[in-house]
């Protein structure tokens, strides 16, 4: 990891274990961005897709800052992938006395994320769940204070319908990839969440574009 990136991460007073794990992720992200994109056979329903598709350090820091503004939040991450954004969220959860629930359809990705969380010393603050996101959201017994939506884009609106009834007052919802790549699914999500009662929302040009929403019934 470059000195500039290390210094920027250090501004958040991240401990050495977390910095080392983020550094490993950043190396992988840089390598991925320098290679031709190829989709794994089977797509979302099969294969061993090894591309990170991570939110990146700018978005990671932003998520960390937002969660640190909350008190003992229950955080819901939809789309664990290989665990990059979960490190930022879990570090903030540890700092605020909160907990991260992260959901992923692929077991091999969730397993990798758990290994990295253990290396970062954050695994005890994370509840890893594998399966269908919509079904798992409906099974949640507790309400949530923060949601990161970063999974297959055609699931954005169905997931919104599932987690909206479970939002605590003051909950913050972040949806990634709202500017790039532009798809009809993210446009539908933007319209859907802005139509929900109690929601205020703004699109920010951070990373690939973030729809930042707050629920106040």
C-alpha positions as CSV (number, residue, x, y, z in Angstrom):
1,X,0.0,0.0,0.0
2,X,1.3,3.5,-0.9
3,X,2.4,5.9,1.9
4,X,-0.4,8.3,1.0
5,X,-3.0,5.6,1.3
6,X,-1.5,4.4,4.5
7,X,-1.5,8.0,5.9
8,X,-5.1,8.6,4.9
9,X,-6.3,5.4,6.6
10,X,-4.3,6.3,9.7
11,X,-6.3,9.5,10.1
12,X,-9.1,7.3,11.4
13,X,-6.8,5.8,14.1
14,X,-7.2,2.3,12.7
15,X,-5.1,-0.2,14.6
16,X,-2.3,-2.2,13.0
17,X,-4.3,-5.4,12.4
18,X,-7.0,-3.5,10.5
19,X,-4.5,-1.5,8.5
20,X,-2.7,-4.6,7.5
21,X,-5.9,-6.4,6.3
22,X,-7.0,-3.3,4.4
23,X,-3.6,-3.1,2.8
24,X,-3.9,-6.7,1.6
25,X,-7.4,-5.8,0.1
26,X,-6.1,-2.7,-1.5
27,X,-3.3,-4.6,-3.2
28,X,-5.9,-7.0,-4.6
29,X,-8.1,-4.2,-5.7
30,X,-5.2,-2.5,-7.5
31,X,-4.3,-5.7,-9.3
32,X,-7.9,-6.4,-10.3
33,X,-8.3,-2.9,-11.8
34,X,-5.2,-3.5,-13.8
35,X,-6.5,-6.6,-15.5
36,X,-9.1,-7.2,-18.2
37,X,-12.5,-7.9,-16.6
38,X,-13.7,-11.4,-17.1
39,X,-16.9,-12.8,-15.7
40,X,-16.7,-16.2,-14.0
41,X,-18.7,-19.1,-15.6
42,X,-22.1,-19.4,-14.1
43,X,-22.4,-15.8,-13.0
44,X,-24.4,-15.1,-9.9
45,X,-25.7,-18.7,-9.7
46,X,-22.5,-20.6,-9.9
47,X,-18.8,-20.7,-10.6
48,X,-16.0,-19.3,-8.5
49,X,-16.1,-15.6,-9.3
50,X,-12.9,-14.2,-7.7
51,X,-13.3,-10.5,-8.6
52,X,-13.5,-8.2,-5.6
53,X,-15.8,-5.5,-7.0
54,X,-15.0,-3.7,-3.7
55,X,-16.4,-0.2,-2.8
56,X,-12.8,1.2,-2.5
57,X,-11.1,3.2,0.2
58,X,-13.0,6.5,-0.3
59,X,-16.4,4.8,0.1
60,X,-15.0,2.6,2.9
61,X,-13.9,5.7,4.9
62,X,-17.2,7.3,4.3
63,X,-19.1,4.3,5.6
64,X,-16.8,4.1,8.7
65,X,-17.4,7.8,9.5
66,X,-21.2,7.5,9.2
67,X,-21.4,4.4,11.4
68,X,-19.1,6.1,14.0
69,X,-21.8,8.8,14.3
70,X,-24.2,6.2,15.7
71,X,-24.5,4.6,19.2
72,X,-24.4,0.8,19.4
73,X,-25.9,0.4,15.9
74,X,-27.2,-2.8,14.4
75,X,-25.6,-2.7,10.9
76,X,-27.0,-4.7,8.0
77,X,-24.7,-5.3,5.0
78,X,-26.3,-6.8,1.9
79,X,-23.6,-8.3,-0.2
80,X,-20.6,-9.5,1.9
81,X,-18.6,-10.4,-1.2
82,X,-15.0,-11.0,0.0
83,X,-15.4,-8.8,3.0
84,X,-13.7,-5.5,2.2
85,X,-16.6,-3.1,3.2
86,X,-17.3,-5.3,6.1
87,X,-13.9,-4.4,7.6
88,X,-14.7,-0.7,7.6
89,X,-18.2,-1.4,9.0
90,X,-17.1,-3.8,11.7
91,X,-14.3,-1.5,12.8
92,X,-16.8,1.2,13.3
93,X,-19.2,-1.2,15.0
94,X,-16.4,-2.1,17.5
95,X,-15.7,1.6,18.2
96,X,-19.4,2.3,18.9
97,X,-20.5,-0.9,20.6
98,X,-22.5,-2.0,17.6
99,X,-22.7,-5.2,15.6
100,X,-22.6,-6.0,11.9
101,X,-24.9,-8.6,10.2
102,X,-23.5,-9.3,6.8
103,X,-25.3,-11.4,4.2
104,X,-23.9,-13.2,1.1
105,X,-25.3,-15.8,-1.3
106,X,-22.0,-17.5,-1.9
107,X,-20.4,-19.5,0.9
108,X,-16.9,-19.3,-0.4
109,X,-17.0,-15.5,-0.4
110,X,-18.4,-15.4,3.1
111,X,-15.7,-17.8,4.3
112,X,-12.9,-15.6,2.9
113,X,-14.5,-12.5,4.5
114,X,-14.6,-14.3,7.8
115,X,-10.9,-15.3,7.6
116,X,-9.9,-11.6,6.8
117,X,-12.1,-10.4,9.7
118,X,-10.3,-12.7,12.1
119,X,-7.0,-11.4,10.9
120,X,-8.2,-7.9,11.5
121,X,-9.4,-8.8,15.0
122,X,-13.0,-7.9,14.1
123,X,-14.7,-11.3,13.7
124,X,-16.4,-11.2,17.1
125,X,-18.3,-8.1,16.0
126,X,-19.7,-9.7,12.8
127,X,-22.6,-12.1,12.3
128,X,-21.9,-13.9,8.9
129,X,-25.0,-15.2,7.2
130,X,-25.1,-17.2,3.9
131,X,-28.3,-17.6,1.7
132,X,-31.0,-15.7,0.0
133,X,-30.9,-12.1,1.1
134,X,-34.6,-11.4,1.0
135,X,-35.5,-14.4,3.1
136,X,-32.7,-13.7,5.6
137,X,-33.8,-10.1,6.0
138,X,-37.4,-11.2,6.7
139,X,-36.0,-13.5,9.4
140,X,-34.3,-10.7,11.3
141,X,-35.6,-10.4,14.8
142,X,-34.0,-7.0,15.5
143,X,-34.5,-3.7,13.8
144,X,-31.5,-2.0,12.1
145,X,-29.8,1.4,12.3
146,X,-27.6,1.2,9.2
147,X,-27.9,-0.6,5.9
148,X,-25.4,-1.0,3.1
149,X,-27.0,-2.2,-0.1
150,X,-24.3,-3.6,-2.4
151,X,-25.4,-6.8,-4.1
152,X,-26.9,-7.8,-7.4
153,X,-28.7,-4.7,-8.7
154,X,-32.0,-6.4,-9.5
155,X,-32.3,-7.2,-5.8
156,X,-32.0,-3.6,-4.7
157,X,-35.8,-2.9,-4.7
158,X,-36.9,-6.3,-3.3
159,X,-34.4,-5.9,-0.5
160,X,-35.6,-2.4,0.2
161,X,-39.1,-3.7,0.5
162,X,-37.8,-6.4,3.0
163,X,-35.7,-4.2,5.2
164,X,-37.8,-1.0,5.2
165,X,-40.2,-2.3,7.9
166,X,-37.2,-3.2,10.1
167,X,-35.6,0.3,10.1
168,X,-35.2,2.1,13.4
169,X,-35.9,5.8,13.6
170,X,-32.9,7.7,12.3
171,X,-31.6,4.7,10.3
172,X,-29.1,5.4,7.5
173,X,-29.3,3.5,4.2
174,X,-26.4,3.5,1.7
175,X,-26.8,2.0,-1.8
176,X,-23.6,1.6,-3.9
177,X,-23.2,1.8,-7.7
178,X,-25.8,4.5,-8.1
179,X,-23.8,6.4,-10.7
180,X,-21.6,3.8,-12.3
181,X,-22.5,1.5,-13.9
182,X,-25.9,3.0,-14.7
183,X,-28.7,0.4,-14.9
184,X,-32.4,0.5,-14.9
185,X,-32.4,-1.4,-11.6
186,X,-30.6,1.3,-9.7
187,X,-32.8,3.9,-11.2
188,X,-35.8,2.0,-9.9
189,X,-34.2,1.8,-6.5
190,X,-33.6,5.5,-6.4
191,X,-37.3,6.2,-7.2
192,X,-38.5,3.5,-4.8
193,X,-36.6,4.6,-1.8
194,X,-37.4,8.3,-2.3
195,X,-41.1,7.4,-2.5
196,X,-41.0,5.7,0.9
197,X,-42.7,7.6,3.8
198,X,-40.2,9.1,6.2
199,X,-37.2,8.9,3.8
200,X,-35.0,11.8,2.8
201,X,-32.3,10.9,0.3
202,X,-29.4,12.4,-1.7
203,X,-27.1,11.1,-4.4
204,X,-23.4,11.7,-3.7
205,X,-20.5,11.3,-6.2
206,X,-18.4,9.2,-3.9
207,X,-16.8,6.1,-5.4
208,X,-19.3,4.6,-7.9
209,X,-22.0,6.8,-6.6
210,X,-23.9,6.5,-3.3
211,X,-27.6,7.0,-2.6
212,X,-27.6,8.2,1.0
213,X,-30.9,8.0,2.7
214,X,-32.2,8.6,6.3
215,X,-35.4,7.2,7.8
216,X,-37.4,9.4,10.2
217,X,-41.0,8.2,10.6
